[in-house]
Amino acid sequence: MKPLIFFLKTALLLCLIRASALAQADPIGPSVKLPDHPRILLLQGEEQALKRTIGANPTWNNFHQAILTECDNLLTVAPVERIQIGRRLLDKSREALRRLFFLSYAYRMTQQPKYLQRGEKELLAISAFSDWNPSHFLDVAEMTMAAAIGYDWLHKGLSAQSRATIKEAILKKGIEPSFDSKYNGFLKVTNNWNQVCNAGMTYGALAIYEDQPELARKVFNRAIETIVLPMKEYAPEGAYPEGYGYWGYGTGFNVMFISALEKAFGKDFGVSQQPGFLKTAGYLANMTGPTGSSFNYSDAGTGGSLQPAMFWFASKLNDPSLLWVERDRLTKDGAGKFVNNRLLPATLIWGGGIDLNNVAEPKSLLWTGGGKNPVALMRSSWSDPAAIFVGLKAGSPSASHAHMDIGSFVMEADGVRWAMDFGMQDYNSLESKGVQLWGRDQNAQRWQVYRYNNFVHNTLTVNNELQVVESFAPMTSTSASPSFTSATTDITQAYKNSLAKANRGIAIVDKAYVVVRDEVETLPKETLVRWTMLTPADVKITAPNRAELTKDGKKLILQVQEPAGITLKTSPTNPSHDYDAPNPGTTLLTFDAPMPASSKGAITVLLLPEKTAGNATKPVQPLAQWPK
C-alpha cells in the first residue's frame, strides 16, 4: 500500500508542477474575454470622467485644448510618408503615433467627424506602406501602436473596408514579423528595445484580438514573460541605467504596456511588482534641477520634458508629490509646449484624478540608487528657484547607451547650470558618416566621438587615457544631513591601468556651496591627473587656483583648495573630427595635478555661489570622515 500511496503522491506533485508551469507560460489563459472596442487604455464611456476633470481644473482644461488645437493644425497636413533616414523609419513611426493618438483622443472627447476622417486618412496611409521597416524593429513597434490606437479608438466610425485594410496591416506588417527570428532579438535584450517592442506588439494584438485570438494570446503571454528582462534593471532602488532620456522612452512604453493590461484584463499579471520598478518614479522625480533641465548623463538630450508615465506612477502609488516637477512644467510652460510628445494624451488618462493644485513638496533632499549605473541626486531645496542641485554619476561605460562619464557631475545654483554635460549627439549624424557608434570594446570608435569620452566630462582623466570600459564604480556612502548632504563613489576601476586607488565625493555644505573632493593613490610611476569641468558660463581666471564664472547676471567662484601649485586653464570645446557636433557657448575649465610615483594625494575644489563666495568655509575632511 505504501508504494502505491507514494506513487500517487508523486504523480499528483508532478501534475501540480506541470500545471503551474503551464499557468506561468500561459498567464492569459484560453477563456479570456476582452471588452468591446475601444478596449485600449480608455474604455467606452470613460471619456465622461475625463470631461469632468477638464471642466473642474484650468490646467487640465488648457491641456485638453492644446491637444485639440494641435489636431486642428493636423487637419490640413499631408499624411506621414514612408521616407527612411539611414537605417531608420523611426521618426515617421513616432509622428504617426503622435498624430493618431491625438486625433483619436480628439474624436472620442468631441465626437467631431473631422477628427475621425483625418485619423482614418492617416491610418490608411501607413497601412499602404510597403512595410514598417522590420530590420529596425523599434520602427515597427511604434507604427503598430499607432495603428492599434487609431483602429481601436476610431473603430465604430471607420468604414468596413478601412477596418479590413488597417487590421491586415497590423497583422502582416506589425505582429507577424515579430515572430521572425531575424527581427525579434528584442525579446532577449535588457534595454528599452524590449520594452518598446513588447508594448507595440501587445497594442497590435489588443486591437485585432477578436480576429486573431490565438495569435494575440501568444503575443500577450510572450510579452508578459519577456518584458521582465529589462525591468530587472530597475533593481534595487529604481535607477534606470540608460539615463533620463531613455527612461522616458523605455519606462514610458513599459507603463503603456502595463496600463493596457490593467484596462483590458483588470490586472497586470504581477509585471509592475518587479523589484525596483515602482521605485523608479523617485529616480525620475529627482533627476531635474531647479532650472528645469535634467541630469543628462549617457545618451540624453540637454533639457527636460514632460514625462507622462510619472502621472501613472503618482496615481498607482497615491503620491502626488512625485509630480512636483511635472506639475511645474504643465503650469509654467503650458501643455502647448509639449504637443510633440506622442504619448501626451495618456497624461490625462493616468493623471486626471489628481488635483494638480494640491501637489505636496517632496520631503527628501537626497535620492540615491544602485544598479548598473548608480546615481546620487541632491539639492538644498525643492521650492527655492535659486537652490543648489547636484547630480553625481557612478556606474560603468559598458552599460547600455553609457558614456565614459564615471564620477561626472552636474551642478546648479541661482537658477544657472554651472557644471553641465553635453549629453548625446544625434545618431544619424554619426552613422551617416560611417562612425561605428555601437562598439563597446576599449578601442571602439564610439569613444573617439567628442561628447562620449571622459576628456569632456566633469571627471578625472589620468595620463590622458580613456576610462576603462569594463569598469564599475559603486556608490560607497551617502548622507542626507542638511548641513552636509553628500555622496561618495569608488572610481578606482575606471582608472585601474593608471591609478592604484581613486575615490570621489561631492557634498552640498550648509545648503550654501558645493565641495568636490578626489582622493587618489598612484602606481609606481609618475602620474598626471587632470580635473575637468564643462560649463556654459563665461570664465575669468582671477588667480592660479581661482576662477570667476558668470552667466545670466549670476556669478560662481571656483576655488581649488588643494593641491597647491596648480594652474587653472580654459580651452574651447572644438571637436577634432568632422563627424562631431559643434558645441558653441561652452568652455572646458581644467587643471593638471602631477603626482609622484607610489604617492597619495587629494584634490579639493569648492563651487561657491556669489552670495557665499566671501564667507568662511568649513575645512574639508578626508572622505573616510564624511558622514554616512
N, C-alpha and C positions, 0 to 999 in steps of 0.2 A: 504493500500500500504506500509506504513512504516514497519509493522511487516514482510511483505514479503521481503523487502529490508534488514531488519535486519537479517532475516533467511538466505538470500543468502550470505550476507557478512560473517556471522558466518560460513556457510558451506565452503565458499571459504578459510577462515582463517584456518579452520581445515584441509582442503586439503593441504594447503601450509605447515602447521606444519607437517602433515603426510609425505608429500613428502620430507621435509627437514630431518626428522628422518630417512626415508629410504635411502636418499642420504648419510647421515652420516654412516649408518650401511653398506652401500654398495658403498664405495668410488670408487672402481674399475669399477663398472657398468657392465651390461650384454654384451655390444657390444665391449669390449676391443679386440684389435688386437695386438699381440706381434710380434716383429721381428723374423725372422727365426733363427735357430741355426747358430752360437753362439749368445746368447742374454744376457748372464750374464756378467756384468761389462765391457766387451770389445766386440763390435760388429764386424761383418765381415768387413775386410778392415782397421780397426783402428790400426792394427799392424804397418802400414806404418808410422804413426806419431811417434810411439814408436821407430821405427828403425831410424828415422831422429834424434830424441833426443839422442839416443845412439851414433850415428855417430858423433854428434856435441859436445858431452860432455864426457871427460875422466872418470869422476866419475860415470856417468850413464853407460858408456861402461863397466867399471870394475864391476859394479853392475850386469849388464846383463851376463857378462862372469862368475861371481861367481855362478849364478843360473845354467847356462849350465854345469859348472864343477861339481856342486853337482848332477845334473841329470845324468851325465856320471857315477858318482860314484854309482848311484842307479841302473844302468842297470844290474848289476850282483848280487844285493841284493835280497834275497827272499822276496816275498810279506808279508805284515802285517798278523800276525796270531791272531786268537781270543783267547788271553790269558788275563784273567781277574785278576786284582790285588785287593783283598778285594772286595769292592762293585763297583769298577770302571773298565771300559774298556777304560777310557778316554785317557790314553796315546797312545793306539792303534788308537783311532779315530783321535787324533791330528797328529799322524805320517802319517796316511792315507791322511789327509787333506794336510799336507805339501808335501807329495810325488806327489799327484795328481795335486795340484796347480802348483808345479814346473814343472812336466813333461808335463802338458797340455800347460803351458806357453812356454816351450821349443819347443814343436811341432808347436804351432801357429807361433812362431817367426822364426823358421828354416825350417819347413816342413820336417824334417828328420824322416823317418819311425821308427827309433829306439825308439824315444820318444813316438810315438803313440803306438807302440807294448808293450812297458813297462808299459805305462799308462793303456792300455786295460787289461793287466795281473793283475794289481793292482785292477782295478775296478771289475773284475770277482772274485778275491779272497775275497774282502769284501762283494760282493753280495752273496757269498756262505756261509757266517756266518749264524749260526742258528738264531741269532737276533743281534741287535745293543745295547742291554742292556737297555731296556726302563725303568727299575727300577731306573736308574741314568740317567736322560734324557739328560744331557749335552753330554753324550756319543753318543746318537742317533743324536743329533743336529749337532755335528761336523762331524760325519760319513756321515750324509745326505748331508751336504755341500760339503764334499769331493767327494761323488759320483755325486752330481749335477754338480760341476765344470768340473769333468772329462767327464761326459756324454755330457754336453753341448759343451765344447770346442773341444772334440775329435769326436763329433757326426758324422761328414761326413766321418771319416776314420774308424769308428767302423763297424764290421760286423752286419748284421741284427740280427743274433742270440745273439750277445753280447748286442746290444741295448735292445732287449727284456728282457734279464736277468737283466741288470742294472736298467732298468726302473721299472721292477717288484720289485726289492729290494728297490728302493727309495720309492715306493708306500707302500709296505707291511711292511717294516722294519723301514721306516722313517716317512712318513706322517700319515698313518692310526693310529699308536699308539698315535700320538699327539692329537687325538680326544677321547682317552680313559681317563676317569676321574681319573683312577689310576695313570696316568703318567703326566697329563698336568697341574699340580699345578703351573708350571712356568708362566701360563697366569695371575696369580693373585699376583705374588710377585713383589717387587720393587727393586730387586737386579740384578746382572749380569745374573742369570739364565734366566730371561725373555728376556734379550737382545740376548743372545747366542741362545736360543732355537727358538725364533721367527725368527731370521736370518736364522738358519739352515733349518727350515721348509719352509721358503719363497724361499730359493735356490732350495730346492727339488721341490716345486710347479712350479717354473720358468722352471726347466729342463724338466718336463713332461707335460707342460701346454696343448699342442695340444691333448694329450691323455686323460687328466682329467681336462677339462676346468672348470667345475662347482666346483669340489673339490679344484682346485687351487685357484679359486676366493675366496672361503671360507677361505683358508689359508691366502691369501693376506689381506683380509678385517679384519680377526681376528688379524693378526699381527699389522696392522695399528692402530687398536682400542686399543690393549693391551700394545704395546711396550712403549706407552707414560707413563705408570705407573712408570717404573724405570727412565725414562727421566725427570720426575718431580723432581727427587732427585738432579739434577744439579742446580736447582734454589737456590739462586738468581744470583750468580756470576760464577758458573761453578765448584766449588769444588766437587770432586767426593768422596762420603762418604766412599767408600771401599779402598781408597788409590791408590798409584801409580801402584802396580802390577795388581790390578783388574780394574783400568782404562784401561790398555792395553787390558784386556780381554773384559769387558763389553762394553766399548766405541768402541774398535776395531770392535767388531761384530755388534754393533749398526751402525757404519759407513758402514760396509759391507752391511748391510740391506738397508740403505738409498741410497747408491751408486747403488745398484742393482735396486731399484725402479726407480731412476733417469734415468738409462740407458734403462730399459725395457719400462717404461711408460712416460718418458720425464718429470717427476715431482716426488716429494716425498710426496705429499698429505699433506704438512704442518708439517710433522714429525720433520724436523730439526729446526723448529721455536719454539719448546718447550722452555720456559724461562730458560735461563742459559746454554742451550746445546752448542750453538756456542761459548760461553764464556769459555767453559771448556778447549779450546786449550791454553788459557792463564795460567790456572792452571797447566797443564802438562808441558808447556814450562818453568815454574819457579820452578818445583819440583826437578830439578837436579842441583847439585853444581858443582864448577869448577873441582872437582876430577872425574866427570862423574858418580858418584853414586847418586841415588835418595834419597829423604826423604822417607824412607821405613817404615812409621808407619803402624799399623794394619798388616794384613796378606800379607806382601810383601816380596820379596827377598831382599838381601843386596846390590845389584848392580843396574845398569840401563841398558836399552836396547833400540834398535831402535824401534820407535813407528810408524808403517806405517800410522795409522789414522791421525797423525799430518800433513801428506802431503795432505790429503783430506781437512783438516781444512785450511791449508795455501792457498790452491787453492780456496776453497769456499769463504774465507774472503779476498782474494787477499792481503795477509800479509805474505810475505816470512820470515819476522823476527821471526815468530813462529818456524822456522826451525833452529834457531841458534844452538841448542844442537844437533838436529838430523843430520844437515849438518856436524857437527864436528865428530859425530860417523861414518858417512859414509866416510869422507875424511881421518880421522886419523886412524880409526880402519880397514877400508875396509869392503866391503859388505860380504866378506868371513867369517867374524866373526859372521854374523847374519843368516847364512843359516839354522839354526834350527828354525827360525821364520816362522811359517807355512803361515803367511799372506804376506810374503815378496814380491811376485810379484805384489801385489796391490800397493806397494810403488811407483813403476814406473808408473803404470796406473794413480794414483792420482797426482803424483808429476812431471811427465815427462815434463810438460810445464814450470816448474820453473827453473830459472837459479841458480844453486847451487853456482856459483861463485859470485853471487851478492845478498847475504843474509845480510840485514842490521842488525846491533846490536840492540837488544831491547832497548827501551828508559827508561822504569821504573825499578828501583831497588827494588821495593816493590810490592808484589801482595798479596791480601787478599781475602778470600772467606768465606761466611757463610754457611748456611745449617746445616745438621745433624752433620758434623764433620768440623767445621771451621778451617782454617789454615792461617798462615801468613808466607810468604816466602820473605826473604830479602837478599841483597848482597851488597858488596861495589863496585863491577864492574862486567860487563859481559865479558870483554876481557882480564882481568888480571888473569892468571892462579893461582896466589897467593892470589886472592881475598878472603874476608871473606864471608861466606854463612851461614845463619841461617834459620832453619825451625821450627816453633812453632805450636804445635797441641793443639786444644781445643776439643770441642765436647763431645762425650759420649761413654762409653764402650758398650752400648746397640746397637750401630749401627752395620750394617752387617760387619762381619769379623773384628770387632774392638778389641783392647786390652785395658787393664787398663793403658792407657798412657796419661791421661788428664794432660795438662801442660807440656808434654815432648817436647824435642827439639833435633835437631842435629846441629852441628857446624863444619865448615871447615875454615882453614886458611893455607896459604903457601902450598897448594896442599895436605893437610892432613885432613882427617876427625877425629877430636879430640873427639867430643861427638857423639856417634853412637847409633843405635838401632839394636837389634838382628833381628827384623822382624819375619817372621813366621817360624814354624817348619813343615816339611813335614807331611801332614795329615795322610797318611797311616802308618807312623812310630808311630803315636799315636793311631790311630784307631785299628791297628793290635794288640796292647797291651791292648785293652779294654777300652781305655780312651774315655769318653763321651765328645767329643770335642765341641759339638754344643749346650750345655746347656747355657742358658742366665740368669738364676736367680743368686742371690747373692752368693749362695753356690755351684754353678755349678763346676764340675771338671775342666772345661776349665780354671778357674782362679788358679788352682794348677799347671798348666803347667808353667815351669820356665820362659819361654820367654814371657808369656802372661800377667802377673800381674804387678802392679806398683812397686814392690820391685826392679826390674832391669831396669826400665825405668828412663829417666832423668827428674824426677819429685819429688814430695814430698811424703813421707809415714808418716802417723800420727799414733802414738801409735801402730805401727807395724800392722796396719789394711789395708785391701783391700779398694780400691776406691769403691764408690757406683755405682753399675751397671746402675741404672736408672737415674743417674745424667746427667746434661748437663752444659757445660761450654761455654758461648758465648765469642766471641772476642769483647772486650769492647772499644778499641781505637787503632788507628794506626797512624803513622806519616812517611811520605816519605822524611822528611828533610835530606839532605845529611850529616848534622852534627849530626843527632840523628834519625836514621831510627829505628822505634820501633813498637811494638805491645804489648797490654796487654789483659789478659783474666781473667774473674772471675771464679775461680775454686772451689768456696765455696761448691757447691752441691756435688762434688766428695768426700768431707770430712764432710758432714753435720752431721754425728754422732760423729765427733771428734773436729770440729772447728766451731766457730761462723761465721768467715769470712776467705777467702783466695783469694788472687789475685796475679797473676804472670805477670811480664813484662820482655821483652827481647829487647835489643837495640844494634845496631852497632853504636859506638860513633866515630865521625870524620873519618869514614871508616878505623879505626885503631884497635879497640878492641871491645869486647862484654861485656855487663852488663846483669846479670840475677838477678832480684830483686823479692823477695816474701814478701808480707805483710799479716800477719795472726793475727787473734783475737781468743783467746781461750775461751772455755766454762768454767763454774765454777768448773774446776778441773785441776790439773797439767797435762801437755801435753808434749809429746816428739815428736818433728818434725825432721825427717831425710831428708837430702838433698842428692841426688844421681846423679852421672854422670858416665855412662858406656863409657869406652874408649879402643881403641886398642893399645894405646901408653904404653911405659914403664913409670912408675910413681915413682918419688922420692920425698918423703915428706921432705922439707927443713926447715919447721917451722910449729908450730901447725896449722897455718892458711894459709900455702903456700905450693904448690906442683909444681914440675917441670916435665912436660911431654915431652918425646922425641920419635920421630918416623921418620924414613926415613931421618935422618940427620937434622930434624927440631925440634924446641922447642916451647912449650907453657907454660906459667905460669898461674896457677890457684890460685887466691888470694881471701880469704874470708875477706871482709871488716867489716862485721857485721853479727851476734853478736860477741862480744868479748868472749874469753874463750872457743872457740870450739877447737876440735882436729880432724884434718883430718885423715882418715883411708883408707887403701886399703883392699880389700878382693877378693879372687878368685871367678870365676863365675862357680863353680862346682855345677851342679844341684843336687837336693835331691831325685829325683825319677829315676828309671831305664828306664822310658819311655822318659825322657828328652834328647834332643840332647846335645852333648858336645859343649863347647864354648871356644876352645883354643885361646890363644893370646889376651884375653880380661881381663879387670880389672874393678872392681867397686870402684870408689873413692867417699867416703861418709863422712858426719859428722852429729852428733846429736846436736840438739838445744833444751834443756829443757826450757819450758816456764811455768811461774806461772799460776794459775787459773785466769780467767777473766782479761787477760792482752793482750796488743797489742805488736807486735814485727815485726822486719824486718830482712830479710836475704838477703845480697847483696854479690854477687860473681862476680869477674872480670875474664875474659878469655883473656889473654894478649899474642898475638904472640910475638916471640922473639924480633923483631925489635922495638916493642913498649913497651916491658916489663920494661925498665928502665926509661921511660918517665913519667912525671907527668900526672895523670889522673884527670878528672873533678869530682867534688863532685856529688854523685848520689842523685837526688832529689826523694821525695816521688812520687809514681805512679800517684797520683792526679795531680801532676805538670808536668807530661810528656806531650810533645806536642801532639796535636790531629789533 
